Amino acid sequence: MNSIIDYFSQHHDQLLYAIAGLSLLLELGVLGMSGPLLFFALSCFITGVLVSVGVVSGWEMELLLVGVITVVSAILLWKPFKNYQNAKEAPNTSSDMIGRQLPVSQTITHDAGRVAYSGIEWQARLAADQQGSVVAGARAEVVAVDGSLLLVKAIESAP
């Protein structure tokens, strides 16, 4: 045990790399990329590189540099990191009907309408962001399902 402590007390850069690796493993495995340990791991790695190159020496300066880089990287990278995490919108998998293109059997408006699927007439309404109506004989795409009610949008017909 003393040999490990002696080794890390003489090789601060290796200690910083080990701390960075452990922090990154904890971030990825336990916290699920929520952020805090990622910035700490990044600062430990950068400080380790600076120690290896010989720019920084002395544990006081190393500790200060880890703290400063952690704060600065968190301030600069927090918002872009969160935007990146929230950028992907998960596809709606609440029903296998979503995305199907169905023939309209009764004109669909925001108040009434029907589509045919698998030999059954289904109640359908226009989705909230849609305007006008979809006439009988046209096709509509299911965008959401509310119980047995299908919310649809008109399919643009090709010229």
N, C-alpha and C positions, 0 to 999 in steps of 0.2 A: 504494500500500500504506500509505503514511504517513497518507493521508487517512482510511482506515478505522480505523486505530489512534487517530488524533486524535478521530474521531467517537465511538468507543466509550469513550475516556478522558473525554470530556465528557458522555456520555449513558450512565451506568451502567445505568439501567433498561432501555435498549434492548439492551445487552449481556446482561443477565440474561434478557430475553425470548428472545434468540437462543440462549443456552445451554440454556434450558428447552426450546425447540423442537427443537434438535438432540438433546438427551437423550431427549426423548419419541420422536423418529424412530428413534433407535438402540434404544430399549426395544421399540418395536413391531415394527421391521423385523428386528433381529438377535437380540435376546434373547427375543422372543416373550412379552412380558408376565410375565417372571419376577419383577420387582419392584424391584430396587435403583435403577435409573436413573429409575424412575417417581417415587420419593420425592424424588430430587435435582431432577428437573424441576419437581415441585410446589413445592419450596422456592425454587427460582430464580424461578419465576413469582410466588409470594407476595412474595418480597423485592423483585422488580421493581415490583410494584404499590405496595409501601410506599415505595420510592424515588420513584416517579412522584408519589405523593401528597405527599411531602415529610416523611414520618415518620422516615425513615432517611437519613442522609447520611454520606459517608466510606466508603472501600473497606474499612477495618478492620471497621466495624460491619456492613457488607453481607456480608462474608465470614463473620463470626461468626454472623450471622442465618441465612445459608444452611445452615451446619453444624448449628446448633441445630434449625432447622425440619426438616431432613432426618432427624435422629435422632429427634425427637419424632414426626414423621409415620410413620416406619418402626415405631416402638414401638407407636403407636396403631392403625395401619392394616394391619400385616403379617398378623395372624391373620384379620381379616375378609376381606382380599384373597385369602388362600390358601383360605379356606372358600368364597368365591365362585367361585374357579377350579375347585375340586374338587366343587362342588355338582352339576354335571351328570354323570349316569352315562350313558355312551355305550350306545346300544342294541346288543344282541348281534347281529352280522351274520355270525357264523361259518357259518351255514347258512340256506338259504331255507326250511327246515322249521320254524324257530322261529316260534311264534305261530300255526301252523296248528292247526285243530280237527279231529281225526280220530275216526272211529268205532272203538270198542274191540271187537276180535274175540275176545279171550281176556282174562279178568279180569286186571287189572294190579295187582301188589303191588310191594314193594321188591325181590323176588327174580325175578319172572317176569311175562310178559304180552305181548300182541301188539295192534297196531293195523293197520288197513288204510289204504293210501294208494296211489293210482295203480295199483290191481290187484295190489299186492305186500303181503304180510304182513311188518310190521316188528317187530323185538323192541323192547319198551318196558318201562320200569321207572318207578316213582314217583320223583319228585324227592326229594331228601333232606329237604326241609322239609315234605313232605306226609305225612299220616297215613291209615291205613286202606287201602282199595283202590278201584279203579274197575271196576265190573262190566261184563261183556260186554253190548253193545248201547248203552251210554252213550257219551258223547263225552269226549275228553281233549284238552288243549292241550299242544303241544310247548313246553317251556321251555328245553331244551338238547339238544345232540347230542354223543354220545361215540362217534366212529367210526360204526358202523351201529346203535348203540343209541340209542333216543329216550328222553329223560327227560321225563316228562309230569306234569301236574297235572289233577285233576278239574275239570270245568266245572260250575259251579253251575247247576242247572236252574231255569228261571223258574216261579213258582207258577201 
